[in-house]
Structure formats: C-alpha cells, structure tokens
Amino acid sequence: MKTGRKIESYMSMIEKINYENVHGGAYAYVQFMAYSRELVKLLKPFKKVEPQINTIEGVSWLFNEYLAARFTPRQKVIFETKMVELKEVFDYIRFSLRQFEREFPVSGRMLHRQAA
C-alpha cells in the first residue's frame, strides 16, 4: 500500500523534527506545519482517524500562532509537550492502518478498483 508507506514516512519525519536545529526553533515549527499538512491530506480518506486528524491540525494551528511570538524556552517546552502527545496519536493511526490493511487486503482493494 503506497499510501500507508507515505503516511508512515511523514509520521517518521515529524517524529524526527529536532527543536535544537541549526535554524532555530521557528524552523522546527515550520517543518511540523509542512509535514503535518501533507500527512493530513493522506489521512483524509480514512474516516476512522478523523479525531486524530483534528488533533494534528490543532497542534499545527497552535504552532502557527506561536510563530508570531519571540521564541523563548517556553516555545521549546510547548513543542516537546505536543510532540509527546502526538506520539500517542501516531501510534493509534498506525494501529488503525494495520487494522484496515487486515480487513481490506490489497487484492480486495485492487478488485474493487478494477470493477469500478
């Protein structure tokens, strides 16, 4: 499943974002917003993870709001806290995708696609 691999790669990229990078904390916020936008696009067809999509979008909105402020240690704490919270969200998304793949094997999805 190509979509599943793309989703996994974007979640991994988000999990690997380092606040202490050479470009500063604001860059970590921007990276998160860019990766999460693509992740949300890929997750939209999966209605089961809609609450998780809303959580990801909420964190992105929060980071966008803090981009206008001067970066202090507080922004680092916010970033790290939200990343810990998102780990649980990503674990649920991974679980849901594995469950979807078990319920609808690739061959069955291909058959429906060919019939359409």
Salt bridges, closest charged atoms under 4 A:
GLU8 OE1 - ARG94 NE 2.82
GLU15 OE1 - ARG94 NH2 3.11
GLU20 OE2 - LYS76 NZ 2.85
GLU38 OE2 - LYS41 NZ 3.47
GLU57 OE2 - LYS44 NZ 3.64
GLU80 OE2 - LYS76 NZ 3.92
GLU85 OE1 - LYS82 NZ 3.12
ASP91 OD2 - LYS87 NZ 3.69
ASP91 OD1 - ARG94 NH1 3.65
